[in-house]
Amino acid sequence: MNQDFWVYVEAGSLWHRFAPQTPFGRVARDRLRPLVNRAELESRYDQVEACLRLLDALDADRVRLDRIQHHLKRLPRFPEATQGAFDEIEIFQLKKFLFNHGRLLGLLDEPLRRGFGLEAIPGDLDELLNRGRQGDESFHVADAYDPQLAATRAAIQANDAAAKANREALDQECQRRWAFAFQGRAFLLVPRDRLGDLVSASDLLDIEPWDAQQVCVRPRATAESLRLAEDRVALSAVERVLEARVLESISTRLRVAIPAFVTQSKAIEAFDLALAAARLAREAALTRPILDDGAIEIVEGRHTPTEALCESLGTPYTPLSATFESGPTVLFGSNMGGKTVVLKTAGFLQVLAQMGLFVPARRFSTRVFTHFHYVGEGRSREEGRGLSGFGFEIRQFNEAHHDFAENTLALFDEFGRTTNSSEAEALLSAILEELTRFEGTVALFSTHFQGVRRIAGARYFRMGGLDRSRLAFAPTEQADLESRIREIDRRMRFCLVPDSPNERSSDALAVARLLGLSPALVERAETFLHGEDRNEEDPCR
């Protein structure tokens, strides 16, 4: 995915609301890779529709929906290696996946499970992983796995009990003779005069000088305590060997099941992505794209970032209805006329559709593109410091040009605006002529340059522009800039109409006047432009 394209069309504004619940779904989302296989996309759309039907059915059963969401969130990643023994944490991860996967299957009907390839993991692993007193989402090597392990642990417990009894007997004697107890501590600092005769105290204590007032005392090791400690070390070594034997035995069966775990994680990923896309489709009123090999056809397509901005400003928003055939299409129009939004809307709908999402349009029919390119402002210049704005545009164009032989969607926003207008018009004309040779490429251009040649095979449109019948608005000198902009937005017709060289018009001077430019300057500019201000018929009616 060309990052410039993604940023330009503001696809992230909707993409960030696409929220899979599982680690598998989140990794797939973060790959940010448009799908270029039509069959794969159609399958993804089918899965989203299946999840939309599920959400519709669960509107009356919110508890079941919450449980589905809960178990999706609880599914962990797990080790996929089939070599070596798993440790307790890895077995815990596999068990947690197995548990939540099984509960999820129980909440979905059979046709839905079949549609996503969701099925039980074979091998009777529930019995294997739940021996002893195990929790549903926990695992430890329980005594129940091996009688010898149980006996060894019992011996360890007996050893620990005997060692504890010895420590408690020492504490009782110390308390009786000197009024202190170790209570599990390795040493104590006590006043020198507390012990009395140090020689007689050494039968229970190891005594070392500390300072002028205190001594450091430790329990004296006895033959019994040394024996118990040695036995504890030996028993622990046996326990580790037996635990490793149990883990290897469990791992042997789990390794056989790992391919099924992996297969089911892919099925979970597909379900998670489809469910997240279905939730987004309901929240944002999205519709399924229609894939064919023809033109891009948009009926009431919405660029949701612009729509949200208009709503926040209290200005009307006009959805886009347009058809873009193969080859180049040129959009003329003045600033604030909506050319950029047209390009962004087309790119926004297309890239989201190829990410497997439904789109904000009443109808969106399109083909599958292999490459996406944007040529215009906004690219970081760190890669080639010293290039001018025009130089960066040429660099972007060269990158796009390599892909024109394949299915490519390219957006050119005001290409060449930073260079001489005559040369820019000539270059644009040559690029348009070049693009007519590539049937798989759809290229959309916005431009102010009216001298662009009319090339056979290219299409030319202009924005509807200001409603000249409603230009009676005369803002006062005190009107702030925001109020003026809002008035322009309310009078602008954001529609596409066919353009011809004989119907040239521009709203730049009218916009300048509405923004507060001196009426005398505007009138003089109109005289230079065409001698008089022409009142044109509304092309959008």
Protein Blocks (a to p, Z undefined) as FASTA:
>chain_A
ZZklmmmnommmmmmmpccfbfklmmmmmnopacfbfklmmmmmmmmmmmmmmmmmmmmm
mmlmmmmmmmmmmpccddfbfgdjddfklmmmmmmmmmmmmmmmmmpcfklmmmnopacd
ehilmmmmmgcjddfkbccddfklomklmmmmmmmmmmmmmmmmmmmmmmmmmmmmnopa
fklpabdcddfklnopmklmmmmbccddfblmbccddddddfklmmmmmmmmmmmmmmmm
mmmmmmmmmmmmmmmmmmmmmmmmmmmmmmmmmmmmmmmmmmnopadddddfbdcddehi
acfklmmmmmmnopacddddddddehjdddeddehiommmmmmmmmmmmmmmmnopacdd
fbdcddddfbdcdedehiacklmghiafklmmmmmmmmmmmmmmpccddddehehklmcf
klmmmmmmmmmmmmmmmmkbccddddfblkbccdehiacdddebjafklmmbccdfklcf
klmmmmmmmmpccddddddfklgccfklmmmmmnopafklmmmmmmmmnopacddddfkZ
Z
